[in-house]
Amino acid sequence: MSHVSVLLHESVDALLRSSGTIFVDATLGGGGHTAEILSRRKDIKLYAFDLDEERLAEARTRFAVEIADGRLILIHGNYGDIRERLKEVGVNAVDGILIDAGVSSFQIDQAERGFSFAKNGPLDMRMDQSQPFSAYNLVNEWPQEDLEKIFFKYGEERFSRKIAGRIVERRSSEPIADTATLSNIIRGAVPRDPKGIHPATRVFQAIRIVVNKELESIEKVLQEIPSLLNPGGVFAAISFHSLEDRPIKERLKFLTAACICPPTIMTCPRCNKPEGELVQRKPIIPTDEEISQNPRARSAKLRVFLKNT
Ligand SMILES: C[S@@+](CC[C@H](N)C(=O)[O-])C[C@H]1O[C@@H](n2cnc3c(N)ncnc32)[C@H](O)[C@@H]1O
């Protein structure tokens, strides 16, 4: 899989609409966005978060100069805790926040991280390897009804009941310990669709979302917008599926609405006072050329919020 950062120029252009000097890359990953931001603006401080220690370790080497100069500060933490984590380093407000949600191609490519059904590895899927709860715990310990529920809710998997049943049947004889075993169980539970996506795609997505509390983190960071932004600040978020995009879209709609009153209420303190505006109503999406170079970009959507000055 390619390690090209998705919507790189569009998202960094959006972020740097702010002329402020304190920015956050909430999802460092392979450092593509961080490198682009640092190369375009020499006068800023960039705080880069990741849950994954391996990504931070790579960045310590790659960006040694910027770190030594004090232009880049790495934070091992969840962007859901952005306010507290920034406060710990003396920052109470920022001029821009970029989120490039989800899993990185580096994580998927490393079989030993257990994100991939295409390469066998331990059933893990933790972005943060210091967290005790992994895909192994979920698959081997959760009740059948809960498995069924999350496969349906976070994977939109039509055969969730059957798959959950097969998992419980198998784990009663021995634990399900690797991604190939899980993938084979799923393959055996769903009808063949030669033209469709790999049958394990949806269930793996659901497990990953739950193990890493991905949607909770997005919800939490969205609640910090706009109060964490300075006037004129920017929030730019790239999402890869509708479960991630929906809460972003809803929150930004709320923040930019002129009136949030239910029709029955006569007066509202927020009327005609939106917190900011959207750069454009429809999300920014990758060009056909970007998609052909990087298939992961296919479903990407960038939404950008500008806080009032
Ligand atoms: C899509 S990748 C980012 C790629 C990056 N923008 C680049 O240019 O290489 C997402 C990264 O965010 C991290 N991540 C995901 N959820 C996170 C969270 N809630 N808090 C902090 N980091 C998170 C993942 O570990 C992964 O490394």
The ligand as an SDF file (V2000), in Angstrom:
LIG
                    3D

 27 29  0  0  0  0  0  0  0  0999 V2000
   -4.3670    8.2130    8.4530 C   0  0  0  0  0  0  0  0  0  0  0  0
   -3.0300    8.1680    9.5440 S   0  0  0  0  0  0  0  0  0  0  0  0
   -2.3260    9.7600    9.4050 C   0  0  0  0  0  0  0  0  0  0  0  0
   -1.3990    9.9200    8.2460 C   0  0  0  0  0  0  0  0  0  0  0  0
   -0.6430   11.2270    8.2610 C   0  0  0  0  0  0  0  0  0  0  0  0
   -1.5150   12.3700    8.1190 N   0  0  0  0  0  0  0  0  0  0  0  0
    0.4200   11.2700    7.2020 C   0  0  0  0  0  0  0  0  0  0  0  0
    0.4820   12.2320    6.4380 O   0  0  0  0  0  0  0  0  0  0  0  0
    1.2350   10.3300    7.1480 O   0  0  0  0  0  0  0  0  0  0  0  0
   -3.7670    8.2380   11.1060 C   0  0  0  0  0  0  0  0  0  0  0  0
   -2.7990    8.1940   12.2760 C   0  0  0  0  0  0  0  0  0  0  0  0
   -3.4850    8.7300   13.4030 O   0  0  0  0  0  0  0  0  0  0  0  0
   -3.2930    7.9300   14.5310 C   0  0  0  0  0  0  0  0  0  0  0  0
   -4.5280    8.0460   15.3090 N   0  0  0  0  0  0  0  0  0  0  0  0
   -5.7260    7.5130   15.0310 C   0  0  0  0  0  0  0  0  0  0  0  0
   -6.6290    7.8590   15.9620 N   0  0  0  0  0  0  0  0  0  0  0  0
   -5.9720    8.6480   16.8520 C   0  0  0  0  0  0  0  0  0  0  0  0
   -6.3660    9.3270   18.0430 C   0  0  0  0  0  0  0  0  0  0  0  0
   -7.6090    9.2350   18.4960 N   0  0  0  0  0  0  0  0  0  0  0  0
   -5.4550   10.0640   18.6650 N   0  0  0  0  0  0  0  0  0  0  0  0
   -4.1660   10.1670   18.2010 C   0  0  0  0  0  0  0  0  0  0  0  0
   -3.7410    9.5310   17.0900 N   0  0  0  0  0  0  0  0  0  0  0  0
   -4.6360    8.7720   16.4310 C   0  0  0  0  0  0  0  0  0  0  0  0
   -3.0310    6.5330   13.9980 C   0  0  0  0  0  0  0  0  0  0  0  0
   -2.2340    5.8070   14.9080 O   0  0  0  0  0  0  0  0  0  0  0  0
   -2.3290    6.8220   12.6700 C   0  0  0  0  0  0  0  0  0  0  0  0
   -0.9350    6.8110   12.8320 O   0  0  0  0  0  0  0  0  0  0  0  0
  1  2  1  0
  2  3  1  0
  2 10  1  0
  3  4  1  0
  4  5  1  0
  5  6  1  0
  5  7  1  0
  7  8  2  0
  7  9  1  0
 10 11  1  0
 11 12  1  0
 11 26  1  0
 12 13  1  0
 13 14  1  0
 13 24  1  0
 14 15  1  0
 14 23  1  0
 15 16  2  0
 16 17  1  0
 17 18  1  0
 17 23  2  0
 18 19  1  0
 18 20  2  0
 20 21  1  0
 21 22  2  0
 22 23  1  0
 24 25  1  0
 24 26  1  0
 26 27  1  0
M  CHG  2   2   1   9  -1
M  END
$$$$
